[in-house]
Amino acid sequence: MRIGIIPIDTDIDRIEYSKTYIELMYEVIISRSLSSLDALPPQELSKINGTDDKGNFVKTSGFIKDLNTYYCSGKFPKELFEAWDIYKGKHGAITCQNQRPNIYPEEQIYLVYEQEYGGQAFERYRFASKYEILSFLYQLSVALCRKEIIYNFEHRDLHMGNVLIKKVPHDTTILYEGSGKLENITILSFGIQISIIDFSFSRMTIGKNYF
C-alpha cells in the first residue's frame, strides 16, 4: 500500500508550497476518476462521455489505483517522523525534497490517501534488460495516449519520480481494452508494470465537467 499525507492551507512562511482545498479537490477527483472509470462497463462509460464521437471506449492500465481518501487533523505521530528521517537518511535531500513535518502545528489539517502499492520510482529503478525498457516505454505511451483520446487527459508533471515500477511475474501480460479503432492492445510486461502517480497539475474532461 502507498500512503500520502498532504498539509492543507497552511500559512507557515517556511512552507514552499501549500495546497488549497480547491486544488486538492480537483486532484482527488481526477485520481479517483482514473481509478474508477476503468471499472465501468462500456454502456456506463457512454453515459459520462467515456467514449469518443464514434462510441469507442478504452480501459487503460498504467494509473495508480485509489483505495481511500481522508481528511484529518492533529499531532503528527512520532512513528511517521521516524519513517521520514529514515527515508531522508537513506535517499538524501535531493530525493526527499519535502520539509520535515515537525514544522506543522498540532491543529494542522491534512489530506491522507491510500493507494495500491505501485513499486519504486522510475528515477531509482535499474532496468534488468532492454526488454524491460521497451515494455516500460510501451506501457507509458499507451496509457497516456488512450486517456488523452477519450478524456483529454494531460498529466502536466510527468517527471521520473511520478512513474512507479513494480515487479510482476515475467510472463504477465497487460491488457488495454478498447473498441473500434481503439482496439484491444496486449503488452508483454517482461516482469515490470508501471503506475503513473501525482495528479496535482493534471487536467481531464469527464462528461461536461472539466477538471
Secondary structure as GFF3:
##gff-version 3
##sequence-region A 1 211
A	DSSP	beta_strand	2	7	.	.	.	ID=ss1
A	DSSP	alpha_helix	21	36	.	.	.	ID=ss2
A	DSSP	three_ten_helix	37	39	.	.	.	ID=ss3
A	DSSP	alpha_helix	42	47	.	.	.	ID=ss4
A	DSSP	beta_strand	58	59	.	.	.	ID=ss5
A	DSSP	beta_strand	66	73	.	.	.	ID=ss6
A	DSSP	alpha_helix	78	95	.	.	.	ID=ss7
A	DSSP	three_ten_helix	101	103	.	.	.	ID=ss8
A	DSSP	beta_strand	109	115	.	.	.	ID=ss9
A	DSSP	beta_strand	120	121	.	.	.	ID=ss10
A	DSSP	three_ten_helix	122	124	.	.	.	ID=ss11
A	DSSP	alpha_helix	130	151	.	.	.	ID=ss12
A	DSSP	three_ten_helix	160	162	.	.	.	ID=ss13
A	DSSP	beta_strand	163	167	.	.	.	ID=ss14
A	DSSP	beta_strand	173	178	.	.	.	ID=ss15
A	DSSP	beta_strand	185	188	.	.	.	ID=ss16
A	DSSP	beta_strand	192	196	.	.	.	ID=ss17
A	DSSP	beta_strand	205	206	.	.	.	ID=ss18
A	DSSP	beta_strand	209	210	.	.	.	ID=ss19
###
